[in-house]
Amino acid sequence: MMSTWSQVRFEQEKPKLVVGIVVDQMRYDYLTKFYNKYGEDGFKRLIHQGFNCENAHFNYIPTYTAVGHASVYTGTTPSVHGIISNDWYDKELKKSIYCVDDSNYSGVGTQTGGNKSPARLLTTTVTDELHLAQNNRGKVIGISIKDRSAILPVGHTANAAYWIESKNDGKFSTSSFYMETLPGWVVDFNNRKLPEKYISQKWETLYPITTYTESIADDNEYEQSFAGQEKAVFPYDLKALSAQNGGYDVLKSTPFGNTLLFEFAKSAVHHEKLGKGEITDFLAISFSSPDYIGHQFGVDSKEIEDTYLRLDKELGEFLFFLDKTLGKNNYTLFLTADHAAVQVPAYLNSLKIPAGYIDMKDFNSHIQNFCQSRYGSANLIENVSNSQIFLNRDELKRLKLDRNTVSEELAELIIDYKNVFKVVTAKTLQSTSFSDRILKYLQNGYNQKLSGDVMIIPNPATIVYSKKGSTHGSGFSYDTHVPILFYGRGIQTGSSNSPVSITDIAPTLSNLLEISFPNGNTGNVIEA
């Protein structure tokens, strides 16, 4: 008989530490595709000694990094938490804004920006609720290479969030939202100059490349090479490539970005004494490098296979570190992704599988020409971004046009454009409750105050991107199906192929920790 996790309680006390791991752009099938190549101590340990949600999906569009991290930790979708993309067009400011930019704060430990905060996140996170439940005792810390991936998971009350701001030194920094000076241990970590160490070596495959039979040929036409390198093939001389690839930024697109983050995570646990107190601490870790690598080389590449074999090995080492530092049954861990990714459409085409690209320059000309012909104005379209069209309110008023009518006429035009699957207006999303999966996902991603007037869904396996490398963002299964693995204290061993939404992670953790759900939560406690 199925039992809900609401019936599960910790035998004696809550975990000393909760570790949340998000692997940026990890497809669920990376667990199965590379399974026979993994060791026993990383992913397999989580699968066999923890609980594996085999049928877990994101339940909104767009599946982007900031949106994913916000949704995992708030237990709700962009329609509620307000992070509708990594960056989006602000209808009031009439400019594009970035999800965690905040001019009220300044960078700490960096000379190149760092003006960041979680202010645009409209709801609490499970990490906020943990702090509230414990009267702001305990520590909540977020770390990543990307700023948004460090900031959004730990919400509004975090003790710290650290990320790499400067490509010139590869050092971890933060924002004055959290503190005025970096802790001594972070300064000491930066002074170890690990990026310099990693950039001084070549990226070669962990095992003989001839054994990487789960991926396509190393020399293929579907990958983006590094600047200054003719072909995207192993080995990669990182020192030689760094000058034309953003200095230390080149590490982001290699597994050494993961290595650096694991080392920083260990330092955080050690120096912040996470899990050593009487109440629960929380460490949120987001591994960004798999996303950079997937974008550049595609999901079927030798580079991706090597990345996950290395990640598996380092994950095992990190679990042993936690065992030794805290005790094997004193922490609870979950691992998931912020989105998955599509296979390179050009590669799919080579196999006669329907897939494609949308040329945004041609698309924009198409709709602008329509507006000029139909309404006599080239200014009706104020912005096109994130597969959304924002109409110019002032121009509508000047021409005495009804916004809903113009939106509907644009939708009728766009649905006939090549490689477009569905087009829906804001009015329809506000007045209709969809049961169709894709349209429901679109509705979950639509925020009435922030989103555009017309929403566009491309055909399956159709993207706005280069024909080399890949991306994500859709509501189709290749972008939505991700791992959700729970492990450690309070977790039953087992698996389930019942449908689970990414928004179910936060209420499940809240239930296990016996704290309030995040205040915008729309997810459910996962059944085990």
Buried (B, 14 or more C-beta within 10 A) or exposed (E): EEEEBEEBEBEEEBBBBBBBBBBBBBBBBBBEBBBEBBBEBBBBBBBEEBBBBBEBBBBBBBBBBBBBBBBBBBBBBBBBBBBBBBBBBEBEEEEEBBBBBBEEBBBBBBEEBBBBBBBBBBBBBBBBBBBBBBEEEBBBBBBBBBBBBBBBBBBBBBBBBBBBBBBEBBBBBBBBBBBEEBBEEBEEBBEEEBBEEBBEBEBEBBEEBEEBEBBBEBEBEBBBBBEEBEEBBBEBBBEBBBEEBBBBBBBBBBBBBBBBBBBBBBBBBEBBEBBBBEBBBBBBBBBBBBBBBBBBBBBBBBBBBBBBBBBBBBBBBBBEBBEEBBEEBBBBBBBBBBBBBBBBBBBBBEEEEEBBBBEEEEBEEBBBEBBEEBBEBEBBBBBBBBBBBBBBEEBBEEBEBEBEEBBBBBBEBBEEBBBBBBBBBBBBBEEEEBEEBBBBBBBBBBBEEBBBBBBBBBBBBBBBBBBBBBBBBBBBBBBBBBBBBBBBBBBEEEBBEEEBBBBBBBBBBBBBBEBBBBBBBBBBBBBB
